[in-house]
Amino acid sequence: MQKQELRKEIRERKRQFTERQLRELSLPAIRKLLNHARVKEADVVMVYYSLPDEIYTHELVEELVKLGKTVLLPKMIDDRNIEARVYKGKEDLRQGQSFHILEPAGECFRALEDIDTIVVPGMSFDKEGNRLGRGKGYYDRFLSQLKHAYKIGVCFDFQCVEEVPTDENDIKMDEVIDNGMQP
């Protein structure tokens, strides 16, 4: 299956659920992340502020701040790149120019080598840690700078497939966590 075909199939699977159902389905994955050794031990964690069709991370972000972690969120800086911004609270969020999604307005985090763990969204993942994004390459370009950080892909179980098509620019995850009941 080609990347575009797989994206279309996953979008169709997501449309079977309401936004509220997807939030509820997110809870097991969020629990797994909060209990994950790499997240617990990390000083600096980069997470994403979820879109309505993604694993719901808003409360995860707040919980990580409460735990004293340095929390980073991605901010689109142009039509090709994201950068890490420090998140301290909801007052740091602004509606982005490009896709009108909430993005961090906090200070830019330049010490990328200090990022311990990064939680990465995706359209689809496979058991080898391959990730299919939304097709713009934002995360792959950013992740290519973070060879040292532990990369956790997070998704709904229906986003996991046997094989994700990849090319030389795709960055593998170290681990994929879904909302399935297995630990």
Contacts in CASP RR format, 6 or more apart in sequence:
PFRMAT RR
TARGET T0000
AUTHOR 0000-0000-0000
METHOD contacts of the structure
MODEL  1
MQKQELRKEIRERKRQFTERQLRELSLPAIRKLLNHARVKEADVVMVYYS
LPDEIYTHELVEELVKLGKTVLLPKMIDDRNIEARVYKGKEDLRQGQSFH
ILEPAGECFRALEDIDTIVVPGMSFDKEGNRLGRGKGYYDRFLSQLKHAY
KIGVCFDFQCVEEVPTDENDIKMDEVIDNGMQP
1 9 0 8 1.000
1 165 0 8 1.000
2 165 0 8 1.000
3 132 0 8 1.000
3 135 0 8 1.000
3 165 0 8 1.000
6 123 0 8 1.000
6 124 0 8 1.000
6 132 0 8 1.000
6 161 0 8 1.000
6 164 0 8 1.000
6 165 0 8 1.000
7 123 0 8 1.000
7 124 0 8 1.000
7 132 0 8 1.000
7 133 0 8 1.000
7 134 0 8 1.000
7 135 0 8 1.000
10 123 0 8 1.000
10 124 0 8 1.000
10 132 0 8 1.000
10 158 0 8 1.000
10 159 0 8 1.000
11 53 0 8 1.000
11 123 0 8 1.000
13 158 0 8 1.000
13 159 0 8 1.000
14 22 0 8 1.000
14 53 0 8 1.000
14 156 0 8 1.000
14 158 0 8 1.000
17 25 0 8 1.000
19 52 0 8 1.000
19 53 0 8 1.000
22 52 0 8 1.000
22 53 0 8 1.000
22 54 0 8 1.000
22 56 0 8 1.000
22 156 0 8 1.000
23 56 0 8 1.000
25 156 0 8 1.000
25 179 0 8 1.000
26 50 0 8 1.000
26 55 0 8 1.000
26 56 0 8 1.000
26 57 0 8 1.000
26 156 0 8 1.000
26 179 0 8 1.000
27 179 0 8 1.000
28 179 0 8 1.000
28 180 0 8 1.000
28 181 0 8 1.000
29 55 0 8 1.000
29 154 0 8 1.000
29 155 0 8 1.000
29 156 0 8 1.000
29 177 0 8 1.000
29 178 0 8 1.000
29 179 0 8 1.000
29 180 0 8 1.000
30 55 0 8 1.000
30 56 0 8 1.000
30 57 0 8 1.000
30 59 0 8 1.000
30 60 0 8 1.000
32 177 0 8 1.000
32 183 0 8 1.000
33 39 0 8 1.000
33 60 0 8 1.000
33 119 0 8 1.000
33 152 0 8 1.000
33 154 0 8 1.000
33 177 0 8 1.000
34 40 0 8 1.000
34 60 0 8 1.000
34 63 0 8 1.000
36 152 0 8 1.000
36 177 0 8 1.000
38 116 0 8 1.000
38 117 0 8 1.000
38 150 0 8 1.000
38 152 0 8 1.000
39 45 0 8 1.000
39 64 0 8 1.000
39 117 0 8 1.000
39 119 0 8 1.000
39 152 0 8 1.000
41 116 0 8 1.000
42 69 0 8 1.000
42 116 0 8 1.000
42 117 0 8 1.000
42 150 0 8 1.000
43 69 0 8 1.000
43 70 0 8 1.000
43 114 0 8 1.000
43 116 0 8 1.000
44 69 0 8 1.000
44 70 0 8 1.000
44 72 0 8 1.000
44 109 0 8 1.000
44 114 0 8 1.000
44 115 0 8 1.000
44 116 0 8 1.000
44 117 0 8 1.000
45 64 0 8 1.000
45 69 0 8 1.000
45 70 0 8 1.000
45 71 0 8 1.000
45 72 0 8 1.000
45 115 0 8 1.000
45 116 0 8 1.000
45 117 0 8 1.000
45 118 0 8 1.000
45 119 0 8 1.000
46 71 0 8 1.000
46 72 0 8 1.000
46 73 0 8 1.000
46 74 0 8 1.000
46 84 0 8 1.000
46 115 0 8 1.000
46 117 0 8 1.000
46 118 0 8 1.000
46 119 0 8 1.000
46 149 0 8 1.000
47 57 0 8 1.000
47 60 0 8 1.000
47 61 0 8 1.000
47 64 0 8 1.000
47 71 0 8 1.000
47 72 0 8 1.000
47 73 0 8 1.000
47 118 0 8 1.000
47 119 0 8 1.000
48 54 0 8 1.000
48 57 0 8 1.000
48 73 0 8 1.000
48 74 0 8 1.000
48 119 0 8 1.000
48 120 0 8 1.000
48 121 0 8 1.000
49 57 0 8 1.000
49 58 0 8 1.000
49 61 0 8 1.000
49 73 0 8 1.000
49 93 0 8 1.000
49 101 0 8 1.000
49 102 0 8 1.000
49 103 0 8 1.000
49 104 0 8 1.000
50 56 0 8 1.000
50 57 0 8 1.000
50 58 0 8 1.000
50 121 0 8 1.000
51 101 0 8 1.000
51 121 0 8 1.000
54 121 0 8 1.000
54 122 0 8 1.000
55 121 0 8 1.000
55 154 0 8 1.000
55 155 0 8 1.000
55 156 0 8 1.000
55 179 0 8 1.000
57 119 0 8 1.000
57 154 0 8 1.000
60 119 0 8 1.000
61 71 0 8 1.000
61 73 0 8 1.000
61 87 0 8 1.000
62 89 0 8 1.000
62 90 0 8 1.000
64 71 0 8 1.000
65 71 0 8 1.000
65 87 0 8 1.000
65 88 0 8 1.000
65 89 0 8 1.000
70 86 0 8 1.000
70 109 0 8 1.000
70 114 0 8 1.000
71 86 0 8 1.000
71 87 0 8 1.000
71 88 0 8 1.000
72 84 0 8 1.000
72 85 0 8 1.000
72 86 0 8 1.000
72 87 0 8 1.000
72 104 0 8 1.000
72 109 0 8 1.000
72 115 0 8 1.000
73 84 0 8 1.000
73 85 0 8 1.000
73 87 0 8 1.000
73 103 0 8 1.000
73 104 0 8 1.000
74 82 0 8 1.000
74 83 0 8 1.000
74 84 0 8 1.000
74 85 0 8 1.000
74 103 0 8 1.000
74 104 0 8 1.000
74 138 0 8 1.000
74 139 0 8 1.000
74 142 0 8 1.000
75 82 0 8 1.000
75 83 0 8 1.000
75 84 0 8 1.000
75 85 0 8 1.000
75 103 0 8 1.000
75 104 0 8 1.000
75 105 0 8 1.000
76 82 0 8 1.000
76 96 0 8 1.000
76 97 0 8 1.000
76 98 0 8 1.000
76 99 0 8 1.000
76 103 0 8 1.000
76 138 0 8 1.000
77 83 0 8 1.000
79 98 0 8 1.000
79 136 0 8 1.000
80 136 0 8 1.000
80 137 0 8 1.000
80 138 0 8 1.000
80 141 0 8 1.000
81 138 0 8 1.000
81 141 0 8 1.000
81 142 0 8 1.000
82 138 0 8 1.000
82 139 0 8 1.000
82 141 0 8 1.000
82 142 0 8 1.000
83 108 0 8 1.000
83 109 0 8 1.000
83 142 0 8 1.000
84 108 0 8 1.000
84 109 0 8 1.000
84 112 0 8 1.000
84 115 0 8 1.000
84 142 0 8 1.000
85 92 0 8 1.000
85 103 0 8 1.000
85 104 0 8 1.000
85 105 0 8 1.000
85 106 0 8 1.000
85 107 0 8 1.000
85 108 0 8 1.000
85 109 0 8 1.000
86 92 0 8 1.000
86 104 0 8 1.000
86 106 0 8 1.000
86 107 0 8 1.000
86 108 0 8 1.000
86 109 0 8 1.000
87 93 0 8 1.000
87 104 0 8 1.000
87 106 0 8 1.000
88 106 0 8 1.000
92 104 0 8 1.000
92 105 0 8 1.000
92 106 0 8 1.000
93 102 0 8 1.000
93 103 0 8 1.000
93 104 0 8 1.000
93 105 0 8 1.000
94 102 0 8 1.000
94 103 0 8 1.000
94 104 0 8 1.000
94 105 0 8 1.000
95 101 0 8 1.000
95 102 0 8 1.000
95 103 0 8 1.000
96 102 0 8 1.000
96 103 0 8 1.000
109 115 0 8 1.000
112 145 0 8 1.000
112 146 0 8 1.000
113 148 0 8 1.000
115 146 0 8 1.000
115 148 0 8 1.000
115 149 0 8 1.000
116 149 0 8 1.000
116 150 0 8 1.000
117 149 0 8 1.000
117 150 0 8 1.000
117 151 0 8 1.000
117 152 0 8 1.000
118 143 0 8 1.000
118 146 0 8 1.000
118 149 0 8 1.000
118 150 0 8 1.000
118 151 0 8 1.000
118 152 0 8 1.000
119 152 0 8 1.000
119 153 0 8 1.000
119 154 0 8 1.000
120 131 0 8 1.000
120 139 0 8 1.000
120 143 0 8 1.000
120 151 0 8 1.000
120 152 0 8 1.000
120 153 0 8 1.000
120 154 0 8 1.000
120 173 0 8 1.000
121 133 0 8 1.000
121 139 0 8 1.000
121 153 0 8 1.000
121 154 0 8 1.000
121 155 0 8 1.000
122 131 0 8 1.000
122 132 0 8 1.000
122 133 0 8 1.000
122 134 0 8 1.000
122 139 0 8 1.000
122 153 0 8 1.000
122 155 0 8 1.000
122 159 0 8 1.000
123 132 0 8 1.000
123 133 0 8 1.000
123 134 0 8 1.000
123 159 0 8 1.000
124 131 0 8 1.000
124 132 0 8 1.000
124 133 0 8 1.000
124 155 0 8 1.000
124 159 0 8 1.000
124 160 0 8 1.000
124 161 0 8 1.000
124 164 0 8 1.000
125 131 0 8 1.000
125 132 0 8 1.000
125 153 0 8 1.000
125 155 0 8 1.000
125 159 0 8 1.000
125 160 0 8 1.000
125 161 0 8 1.000
125 164 0 8 1.000
125 173 0 8 1.000
125 176 0 8 1.000
125 178 0 8 1.000
126 160 0 8 1.000
126 161 0 8 1.000
126 162 0 8 1.000
126 163 0 8 1.000
126 164 0 8 1.000
126 176 0 8 1.000
127 160 0 8 1.000
127 162 0 8 1.000
127 176 0 8 1.000
128 163 0 8 1.000
128 172 0 8 1.000
129 153 0 8 1.000
129 164 0 8 1.000
129 172 0 8 1.000
129 173 0 8 1.000
129 174 0 8 1.000
129 175 0 8 1.000
129 176 0 8 1.000
130 163 0 8 1.000
130 164 0 8 1.000
130 166 0 8 1.000
130 170 0 8 1.000
130 172 0 8 1.000
130 173 0 8 1.000
131 139 0 8 1.000
131 153 0 8 1.000
131 164 0 8 1.000
131 170 0 8 1.000
131 171 0 8 1.000
131 172 0 8 1.000
131 173 0 8 1.000
132 164 0 8 1.000
132 165 0 8 1.000
133 139 0 8 1.000
137 169 0 8 1.000
139 171 0 8 1.000
140 169 0 8 1.000
140 170 0 8 1.000
140 171 0 8 1.000
141 169 0 8 1.000
143 149 0 8 1.000
143 151 0 8 1.000
143 171 0 8 1.000
144 169 0 8 1.000
144 171 0 8 1.000
150 174 0 8 1.000
150 175 0 8 1.000
151 171 0 8 1.000
151 172 0 8 1.000
151 173 0 8 1.000
151 174 0 8 1.000
151 175 0 8 1.000
152 173 0 8 1.000
152 174 0 8 1.000
152 175 0 8 1.000
152 176 0 8 1.000
152 177 0 8 1.000
153 173 0 8 1.000
153 175 0 8 1.000
153 176 0 8 1.000
153 177 0 8 1.000
154 176 0 8 1.000
154 177 0 8 1.000
154 178 0 8 1.000
155 176 0 8 1.000
155 177 0 8 1.000
155 178 0 8 1.000
155 179 0 8 1.000
156 178 0 8 1.000
156 179 0 8 1.000
157 178 0 8 1.000
157 179 0 8 1.000
157 180 0 8 1.000
159 178 0 8 1.000
160 176 0 8 1.000
160 178 0 8 1.000
END
